[in-house]
Amino acid sequence: MKVAIPIFLNRISPRLDCARKLLILEVEKDRLVNKRELDISQWPPDEKVIYLNKMGISQLICGGIRLEDRSGLHRFGIQVASPLYGEVETIIKEYLNGKLNVPCHRGRQRKESRRRCI
C-alpha cells in the first residue's frame, strides 16, 4: 500500500494544496518497505488529487484539506486521515503501530448535527 504525507520541513504540512513536498511510504503488513521524498512544487494545486491517484496512493495523511480535494480523493477511493499535525517521524511510527489518532470533526451543518470520524 502507498501512503502519501504532504510535508513542510520535518512536520506534516498544514494544507495539501499548498504543500511543496510529499513523502511517499510503501507499507506491507504494517512494515515500512520504502520511503521517498518527492518535490511537488510544480504540481498545480487543483491537480494534486489527480496526480496522487495516478501514483497509486491508497491513503493520504495530512493536516488541512480543501473540501473539493477531500471529495476528489473519496471518488478515487483514497482514504484520508485528517486533520493531523506534528512531526512526520512520530506520525509514521503511530501509523505503523496502528495507533494513529485521527480526530473527529464536524461535517457540514445538517439538520441533525452529529459528529463523524473519517
Rosetta silent file (secondary structure, phi, psi, omega in degrees, C-alpha in Angstrom):
SEQUENCE: MKVAIPIFLNRISPRLDCARKLLILEVEKDRLVNKRELDISQWPPDEKVIYLNKMGISQLICGGIRLEDRSGLHRFGIQVASPLYGEVETIIKEYLNGKLNVPCHRGRQRKESRRRCI
SCORE:     score description
SCORE:     0.000 S_00000001
   1 L     0.000  140.439  177.166    0.000    0.000    0.000 S_00000001
   2 E  -104.646  130.559 -179.869    1.214    3.507   -0.807 S_00000001
   3 E  -119.668  134.297  178.879    0.663    6.276    1.732 S_00000001
   4 E  -112.098  139.332  176.760    1.277    9.954    0.980 S_00000001
   5 E  -133.227  112.933  173.900    2.099   12.637    3.552 S_00000001
   6 E   -69.512  133.701 -174.463    2.478   16.279    2.468 S_00000001
   7 E  -126.285  154.701  171.683    5.409   17.710    4.443 S_00000001
   8 E  -136.861  113.136 -172.442    6.943   21.011    5.438 S_00000001
   9 L    57.772 -119.789 -179.044   10.442   20.645    6.909 S_00000001
  10 L  -107.803   18.603 -177.135   10.072   17.734    9.377 S_00000001
  11 E  -122.254  163.114  173.458    6.332   18.236   10.027 S_00000001
  12 E   -67.893  133.476  179.622    3.074   17.436    8.298 S_00000001
  13 L   -64.207  140.345 -179.717    2.180   20.318    6.003 S_00000001
  14 L   -64.141  -26.013 -179.233   -0.770   22.374    7.259 S_00000001
  15 E  -143.737  135.620  178.139   -2.513   22.162    3.863 S_00000001
  16 L   -63.231  -45.875 -173.791   -2.314   19.669    0.991 S_00000001
  17 L   -66.382  -20.156  179.651   -2.950   22.245   -1.737 S_00000001
  18 L  -101.187   -5.070 -176.910   -0.013   24.421   -0.549 S_00000001
  19 L   -65.336  141.978  179.148    2.453   21.580    0.073 S_00000001
  20 L  -108.751  -12.810  178.756    5.677   21.644   -1.928 S_00000001
  21 E  -136.192  151.228 -178.444    6.962   18.204   -0.854 S_00000001
  22 E  -134.410  133.927  175.125    5.348   14.839   -0.429 S_00000001
  23 E   -99.831  126.751 -179.892    6.593   11.836    1.477 S_00000001
  24 E  -108.786  122.226  177.736    5.632    8.516   -0.119 S_00000001
  25 E  -109.331  135.058  171.418    5.584    5.440    2.118 S_00000001
  26 E  -108.637  119.485 -172.946    5.292    1.914    0.796 S_00000001
  27 E  -121.569  133.697  174.807    3.867   -0.283    3.528 S_00000001
  28 E  -130.547  121.079  178.052    3.409   -4.050    3.600 S_00000001
  29 L    50.771   52.261  178.232    1.784   -5.740    6.609 S_00000001
  30 L    60.051   25.761  178.831    2.375   -2.751    8.925 S_00000001
  31 E  -126.583  131.535  179.289    6.040   -2.664    7.924 S_00000001
  32 E   -75.554  118.715 -178.188    7.715    0.227    6.108 S_00000001
  33 E   -96.752  -38.753 -177.515    9.295   -1.140    2.930 S_00000001
  34 E  -151.481  146.770  177.908   10.291    2.107    1.207 S_00000001
  35 E  -141.698  127.751  177.844   10.211    5.824    1.955 S_00000001
  36 E  -143.978  151.465  179.157   10.980    8.600   -0.505 S_00000001
  37 E  -102.352  138.002 -176.039   10.520   12.339   -0.716 S_00000001
  38 E  -126.175  131.608  175.622    9.029   13.886   -3.823 S_00000001
  39 E   -80.907  117.633 -179.513    9.139   17.535   -4.942 S_00000001
  40 L  -116.111   20.120 -176.917    5.593   18.501   -5.901 S_00000001
  41 L   -63.160  -22.388 -179.993    6.165   22.252   -6.143 S_00000001
  42 L   -92.298   -5.703  178.154    5.338   22.169   -9.867 S_00000001
  43 L   -74.635  127.594  174.989    2.046   20.323   -9.409 S_00000001
  44 L   -63.351  136.021 -177.796   -0.928   22.672   -9.845 S_00000001
  45 H   -52.792  -37.535 -177.976   -2.927   22.761   -6.574 S_00000001
  46 H   -75.401   -7.291 -178.196   -6.141   21.796   -8.359 S_00000001
  47 H  -114.423    2.404 -178.180   -4.499   18.696   -9.879 S_00000001
  48 H   -59.634  -38.654  179.788   -2.725   17.226   -6.849 S_00000001
  49 H   -63.138  -40.543  179.352   -5.546   14.754   -6.245 S_00000001
  50 H   -63.227  -44.003  179.159   -5.294   13.517   -9.848 S_00000001
  51 H   -63.847  -40.147  178.299   -1.534   13.014   -9.508 S_00000001
  52 H   -60.981  -41.754  178.180   -1.991   11.117   -6.227 S_00000001
  53 H   -63.232  -45.062 -179.698   -4.446    8.788   -7.934 S_00000001
  54 H   -62.337  -29.309  179.590   -2.078    8.208  -10.888 S_00000001
  55 L   -79.207   -8.794 -179.417    0.693    7.309   -8.413 S_00000001
  56 L    80.882   27.438  178.837   -1.473    4.600   -6.864 S_00000001
  57 E   -69.546  133.211  178.660   -1.786    6.250   -3.455 S_00000001
  58 E   -98.937  -29.320 -177.034   -4.189    4.369   -1.160 S_00000001
  59 E  -145.348  143.576  176.327   -4.145    6.724    1.816 S_00000001
  60 E  -118.896  128.216  174.977   -3.337   10.365    2.499 S_00000001
  61 E  -110.757  118.460 -174.106   -2.270   11.563    5.937 S_00000001
  62 L  -148.994  170.479  174.523   -2.480   15.341    6.114 S_00000001
  63 L   -79.472  -97.788  179.145   -3.145   18.498    8.100 S_00000001
  64 E   -95.789  154.866  179.976   -5.763   20.562    6.330 S_00000001
  65 L  -149.554  138.089  178.889   -7.534   19.687    3.130 S_00000001
  66 L   -70.027  150.366 -179.577   -9.980   21.559    0.925 S_00000001
  67 H   -58.037  -42.472 -179.736  -13.485   20.128    0.648 S_00000001
  68 H   -66.272  -32.915  175.822  -13.131   19.664   -3.122 S_00000001
  69 H   -68.941  -42.470  178.570   -9.859   17.768   -2.627 S_00000001
  70 H   -59.858  -42.524  179.057  -11.459   15.538    0.013 S_00000001
  71 H   -63.943  -43.457  178.822  -14.321   14.824   -2.390 S_00000001
  72 H   -63.085  -43.024  177.917  -11.911   14.013   -5.232 S_00000001
  73 H   -62.297  -41.789  178.740   -9.876   11.670   -3.047 S_00000001
  74 H   -61.402  -42.331  178.764  -13.064    9.951   -1.935 S_00000001
  75 H   -60.846  -36.453  179.730  -14.127    9.458   -5.578 S_00000001
  76 L   -83.263   -2.944  179.778  -10.779    7.802   -6.331 S_00000001
  77 L    79.820   18.876  178.974  -11.076    5.576   -3.246 S_00000001
  78 L   -89.912  121.662  179.004   -8.148    7.208   -1.450 S_00000001
  79 E   -72.823  145.662 -178.858   -8.627    7.189    2.328 S_00000001
  80 E  -122.075  126.895  171.821   -7.945   10.446    4.161 S_00000001
  81 E  -109.752  106.338 -175.073   -6.606   10.800    7.708 S_00000001
  82 L  -158.914  150.442   -3.018   -7.055   14.475    8.579 S_00000001
  83 L   -88.259  127.890  177.100   -6.584   16.796   10.396 S_00000001
  84 L  -124.830  141.313 -178.444   -3.283   15.548   11.784 S_00000001
  85 L  -137.072  153.664  175.639   -0.355   17.688   12.854 S_00000001
  86 L   135.719 -172.501 -179.636    3.089   17.031   14.216 S_00000001
  87 E   -73.692  138.323 -174.955    6.474   15.640   13.353 S_00000001
  88 H   -58.955  -45.736 -176.632    6.473   13.279   10.397 S_00000001
  89 H   -62.954  -36.289  177.421    8.529   10.531   12.061 S_00000001
  90 H   -65.541  -44.446  179.757    6.155   10.438   15.042 S_00000001
  91 H   -63.577  -40.994  178.601    3.141   10.167   12.754 S_00000001
  92 H   -61.567  -46.282  179.506    4.803    7.379   10.738 S_00000001
  93 H   -60.429  -44.562  178.970    5.535    5.371   13.913 S_00000001
  94 H   -63.185  -41.043  179.408    1.946    5.813   15.131 S_00000001
  95 H   -61.886  -49.211 -177.797    0.617    4.793   11.708 S_00000001
  96 H   -65.597  -29.733  178.979    2.751    1.642   11.509 S_00000001
  97 L   -87.646    1.566 -179.945    1.791    0.675   15.078 S_00000001
  98 L    71.302   22.341 -176.856   -1.915    1.161   14.332 S_00000001
  99 L  -115.611   21.264  179.511   -2.138    3.968   16.876 S_00000001
 100 L   -69.764  117.027 -176.399   -2.725    6.914   14.570 S_00000001
 101 L   -93.292   99.648  179.542   -5.305    9.025   16.363 S_00000001
 102 L   -88.809  116.581 -178.309   -7.457   10.692   13.713 S_00000001
 103 L   -64.338  150.971  171.521   -9.531   13.426   15.374 S_00000001
 104 L   -79.009  154.974  176.254  -13.263   13.620   14.837 S_00000001
 105 E  -143.528  161.412  177.730  -14.566   16.754   13.176 S_00000001
 106 E   -86.386  131.589  175.599  -17.900   18.286   12.472 S_00000001
 107 L   -77.615 -170.473  175.865  -19.127   17.922    8.923 S_00000001
 108 L   -56.546  147.442  179.447  -21.238   20.482    7.161 S_00000001
 109 L   -64.515  125.608  177.982  -24.114   21.699    9.262 S_00000001
 110 L  -124.643  173.787  178.599  -27.110   19.500    8.662 S_00000001
 111 L   -57.014  -43.437  177.333  -30.498   19.263   10.259 S_00000001
 112 L  -100.147  105.078 -178.410  -29.150   16.574   12.535 S_00000001
 113 L   -78.091  114.187 -178.811  -25.868   17.893   13.914 S_00000001
 114 L  -138.909  152.849  177.420  -23.692   14.846   14.572 S_00000001
 115 E   -84.775  148.078  176.782  -20.013   14.128   14.943 S_00000001
 116 E  -144.526  150.489  176.469  -18.304   11.878   12.462 S_00000001
 117 L  -115.600  147.378  178.410  -14.842   10.451   12.005 S_00000001
 118 L  -115.699    0.000    0.000  -13.151    9.730    8.725 S_00000001
